[in-house]
Structure formats: structure tokens, C-alpha cells
């Protein structure tokens, strides 16, 4: 048993007319808006691989300018596997 997460940061083209739509998509999966510019938004989301894939699927109608993804990281549950020095 372990807890695994992945992180994604996405920069999307979003002028004032589409910004509300993009924010709504981000809110639907508890993503964070981490940067706002005149013509784009940067969104950060941490979760399981399936949650991130669902998020990217929701963004398919928007222009992705940049994307960074960490890959899966995780730790085992409990303390039985911890080595104490």
C-alpha cells in the first residue's frame, strides 16, 4: 500500500472572453490558478494519474501553450518500511 501523486502545470491561451470557462474547468477538479496574464493562465494540479488525464481531457478544446508534468512520486503507507538511523 502506498500513496502516489503526480503534478502537472499547464499554460493555456485564455483571453478575457474565455478566462471564466478555463477557471470553471480548473475549479471542477480543485486545480489552482498560479499565474494570470492578459492572454493566458497557468494552472497547477496534483493528483492521481487518472485525475490528471481527466483534467487534460477537459482542456482539449483550449490551446495549450506549455505543459510540465512531474511523473509519479509516492511513499509507502505507515512506518514499517522506514529505516531509523
PyMOL commands that set and color helices and strands:
alter all, ss='L'
color gray80, all
select helices_A, chain A and resi 16-28+49-58
alter helices_A, ss='H'
color red, helices_A
select strands_A, chain A and resi 2-13+32-36+40-47+64-69+73-76
alter strands_A, ss='S'
color yellow, strands_A
deselect
rebuild
show_as cartoon
